[in-house]
Amino acid sequence: MRYAAIDIGSNAVRLLIADIVEQKNEVTFKKNTLLRVPLRLGDDAFIQHRISKPKFDNMVKTMRAFRDLMDVYKVTEYMACATSAMREADNGADVVKACSEVGIDIQIIDGSLEAQIIYNSHLNTKMDKNKTYLYIDVGGGSTEISLFANGELVDSRSFNLGTIRILDNQDEPETWDDMKKWVKDITKNHKNIYGIGTGGNINKLSRIANDKVDKPISYAKLKAIFEHLSSYSMKDRVQVLGLKPDRADVIIPASEIFLTIMRVGSLKNIVAPRVGLVDGVIQTLIDQNHD
């Protein structure tokens, strides 16, 4: 049995095809195929507030290709979720309709549901119920932050602050201030808060910092990596450091967001379990289909 997850983000569109493994009373999944297409829908959505015709057409072509791949892999269940860029595009509903005509039904989800789905990727199994965690997901258009204490969700907020939005100069100073105030208020009564970061950028930063998935990155280490990356031009980040072109630019504002939250929330380190929305979608499908 195979399930598929499609994440239509502001920077990239992803397809994860996963094999469902049933053993005794437990149902898990093993990643089979992961594809990532850097469509950058956010460049249109955050500036023009609509998806341009070239990106509209490429989006439909991508969904058609994903549909064909799912058929070849004999996928039995799938879920496609669109986030910040599609939320803000005036013609988002038109894109959804066009994609449904090539066989992909898309749900445009809000920031709180996005955070819940990512948390559903069994992040809870990585949490010690006696500790306090600040979970941070940085995307192209928005940042979701949740505080967990004693194994329970205390509060969660979504902010219109993301890597593509910052690169396009569409981030508002008030949003930065609002985020910093919220983080300061939500963390002030807690000590020794542990950070959990998700998203393609923190995953890459984690790989730069160390090879082990569960090894924490200290604030000082993350700041040093940020300063090192910033000392190179965009071109040299690609040619000298070997970053992909669509990662080499967004990794800088992503680092700024993570460092800001860590500083304001007094987080000494952050762990990147290297899961994302697609992992959470597969787990959601498992929860829906297996008791």
C-alpha atoms as one frame of an Amber mdcrd trajectory, in Angstrom:
protein
   0.000   0.000   0.000   1.278   3.464  -0.887   0.159   6.943   0.150   1.236
  10.277  -1.311   1.524  13.802   0.076   1.743  17.007  -1.945   2.949  20.230
  -0.315   2.356  23.360  -2.398   4.553  25.902  -0.647   5.636  29.456  -1.385
   9.121  28.383  -2.452   8.729  24.823  -3.721   6.172  22.116  -4.472   6.902
  18.660  -3.069   5.590  15.160  -3.698   6.315  12.375  -1.201   5.316   8.820
  -2.065   5.518   6.542   0.963   5.169   2.805   1.502   2.775   1.986   4.343
   4.145  -0.635   6.737   1.740  -2.577   8.974   3.383  -4.545  11.773   1.397
  -6.007  14.666  -0.584  -3.077  16.102   1.548  -0.338  14.569   1.245   1.359
  11.183   4.265   3.339   9.998   5.622   4.550   6.679   8.867   4.393   4.762
   9.739   7.114   2.276   9.858   5.760  -1.255  10.204   8.796  -3.551  10.518
  12.521  -2.838  10.367  15.134  -5.591  10.831  18.878  -5.176  10.020  21.480
  -7.859  11.081  25.104  -7.071   8.061  26.936  -8.561   8.380  29.990  -6.260
   4.655  30.799  -6.220   5.328  33.282  -3.430   7.128  35.687  -5.772   3.784
  36.260  -7.498   1.443  35.905  -4.542   3.174  38.299  -2.136   3.801  41.090
  -4.658   1.020  40.849  -7.267  -1.438  38.906  -5.058  -2.122  36.526  -7.918
  -0.344  33.647  -9.630   0.985  34.781 -13.034   0.122  32.829 -16.176   3.601
  31.218 -16.568   3.572  29.960 -12.964  -0.112  29.027 -13.210   0.721  26.875
 -16.264   3.788  25.353 -14.593   1.744  24.545 -11.514  -0.824  22.650 -13.610
   1.949  20.819 -15.500   3.561  19.839 -12.201   0.286  18.506 -10.804  -0.340
  16.541 -14.010   3.127  14.993 -13.681   2.511  14.204 -10.003  -0.817  12.563
 -10.928   0.916  10.380 -13.538   3.652   9.400 -11.074   1.108   8.488  -8.403
  -0.681   6.288 -10.937   2.569   4.560 -11.918   3.424   3.979  -8.247  -0.136
   2.712  -7.620  -0.828   5.228  -4.861  -4.136   4.421  -3.131  -4.593   7.580
  -1.024  -3.201  11.098  -1.304  -3.649  14.568   0.133  -2.529  17.848  -1.458
  -2.169  20.928   0.745  -1.427  24.507  -0.343  -0.109  27.047   2.148   0.726
  30.759   2.371   1.182  31.702  -1.320  -2.069  30.094  -2.426  -3.857  31.598
   0.583  -2.903  35.089  -0.556  -3.333  34.711  -4.332  -6.614  36.236  -5.540
  -6.783  33.553  -8.227  -5.919  30.689  -5.867  -9.362  29.151  -6.423  -8.756
  29.226 -10.204  -5.467  27.364  -9.730  -7.216  24.772  -7.546  -9.924  24.287
 -10.210  -7.373  23.882 -13.020  -5.407  21.332 -10.994  -8.553  19.337 -10.187
  -9.118  19.017 -13.943  -5.794  17.153 -14.249  -6.641  14.875 -11.323  -5.291
  16.617  -8.213  -7.680  17.972  -5.571  -5.997  20.666  -3.484  -6.914  21.961
  -0.026  -5.797  25.500   0.821  -5.024  25.284   4.550  -4.492  28.012   7.149
  -1.378  28.462   9.272  -2.732  26.745  12.382  -3.729  23.604  10.460  -0.356
  23.647   8.712   1.377  23.631  12.107  -0.894  20.837  13.370  -0.173  18.632
  10.331   3.593  19.065  10.701   3.314  18.288  14.420   1.392  15.177  13.399
   4.568  13.850  11.757   5.232  12.216  15.141   7.161  15.199  16.482   5.372
  14.381  19.743   7.371  11.144  20.011  10.570  13.223  20.088   9.356  15.330
  23.011  10.085  14.631  26.667   6.840  15.317  28.536   8.823  16.891  31.388
  10.399  19.514  29.135   9.190  22.696  27.441   9.554  23.072  23.681   9.193
  25.915  21.236   8.382  24.423  17.852   9.242  26.690  14.884   8.368  26.052
  11.244   9.750  28.600   8.766   8.334  28.548   5.248   8.434  30.830   2.249
   5.417  32.876   3.261   4.765  32.244   6.945   6.295  31.124  10.218   4.345
  28.907  12.614   5.380  28.861  16.282   3.948  26.599  19.001   4.815  26.202
  22.680   4.504  22.759  24.267   4.799  22.173  28.026   4.213  18.928  29.940
   3.306  17.198  26.694   0.486  19.649  25.942   0.096  22.459  23.414   0.056
  25.755  25.344  -0.412  28.171  22.436   0.295  28.488  18.722   0.510  31.405
  16.266   1.137  31.870  12.560   2.952  34.994  11.362   3.114  36.392   7.815
   6.887  36.223   7.883   8.713  33.886   5.516  11.825  33.633   3.378  10.274
  34.549   0.010   8.253  37.349   1.625  11.455  38.812   3.105  13.448  38.467
  -0.135  10.636  40.291  -1.963  10.628  43.046   0.719   7.039  42.201   1.601
   7.709  41.675   5.321   6.342  44.358   7.647   8.315  45.702  10.659   5.079
  45.404  12.672   4.983  41.661  11.949   8.535  41.225  13.247   7.609  43.222
  16.373   4.388  41.241  16.832   6.266  37.938  16.555   8.995  39.004  18.982
   6.450  40.243  21.527   4.416  37.032  21.279   7.500  34.821  21.687   8.708
  36.885  24.648   5.309  36.722  26.357   4.727  33.006  25.745   8.193  31.981
  26.983   8.648  34.346  29.947   7.289  31.897  32.558   9.332  28.943  31.297
  12.973  28.031  31.826  15.252  25.781  29.754  13.143  25.856  26.591  14.199
  23.450  23.866  13.811  24.438  20.211  12.470  22.192  17.448  12.825  23.544
  13.914  11.228  22.324  10.704  11.397  23.396   7.063  13.899  22.936   4.260
  16.215  25.679   5.500  16.720  24.459   9.066  17.193  20.956   7.659  20.015
  22.286   5.469  21.483  24.320   8.340  21.388  21.171  10.465  23.320  19.250
   7.803  25.899  22.043   7.617  26.244  22.019  11.413  26.432  18.241  11.863
  25.489  14.948  10.246  23.340  13.627  13.079  19.618  14.418  12.808  18.974
  14.680  16.546  22.100  16.629  17.480  21.180  20.124  18.733  22.507  23.268
  17.071  23.485  25.940  19.589  22.532  29.578  19.085  26.235  30.427  18.765
  26.768  27.713  16.130  23.739  28.818  14.101  24.887  32.444  14.267  28.376
  31.442  13.101  26.914  29.492  10.134  24.667  32.454   9.266  27.630  34.867
   9.319  29.722  32.450   7.232  26.977  32.047   4.599  26.298  35.804   4.581
  29.960  36.528   3.846  29.527  34.884   0.425  27.613  36.337  -2.503  24.541
  34.501  -3.751  26.618  33.287  -6.737  29.429  31.974  -4.529  27.002  30.225
  -2.186  26.057  28.163  -5.228  29.439  27.785  -6.927  31.769  27.645  -3.910
  29.579  26.267  -1.108  27.518  24.004  -3.359  24.051  25.162  -2.330  21.186
  24.781  -4.790  20.209  28.130  -6.383  16.729  28.070  -4.844  18.245  27.345
  -1.397  21.202  29.742  -1.558  19.060  32.868  -1.235  16.269  31.772   1.158
  18.650  30.237   3.710  19.778  33.739   4.790  16.358  35.160   5.817  15.432
  31.766   7.299  18.512  31.945   9.532  17.513  35.464  10.595  14.037  34.270
  11.616  15.353  31.303  13.607  18.050  33.395  15.311  15.534  36.125  16.204
  13.123  33.635  17.794  15.922  31.827  19.641  17.295  35.115  20.994  13.937
  36.523  22.107  12.780  33.186  23.557  16.147  32.528  25.264  16.613  29.200
  23.450  20.129  27.866  23.859  19.802  25.339  21.035  17.493  23.914  18.395
  17.041  20.417  16.950  15.974  19.770  13.337  14.251  16.355  13.147  14.168
  16.856   9.357  10.459  16.343   8.902   8.008  18.613   7.130   4.463  19.044
   5.945   4.613  16.025   3.611   5.598  13.744   6.512   2.681  15.086   8.539
   0.272  14.581   5.639   1.271  10.901   5.297   0.790  10.425   9.051  -2.598
  12.188   8.831  -3.664   9.763   6.078  -2.546   6.835   8.236  -4.545   8.170
  11.197  -7.619   8.572   8.984  -7.439   5.116   7.444  -6.094   2.909  10.239
  -7.645   2.625  13.678
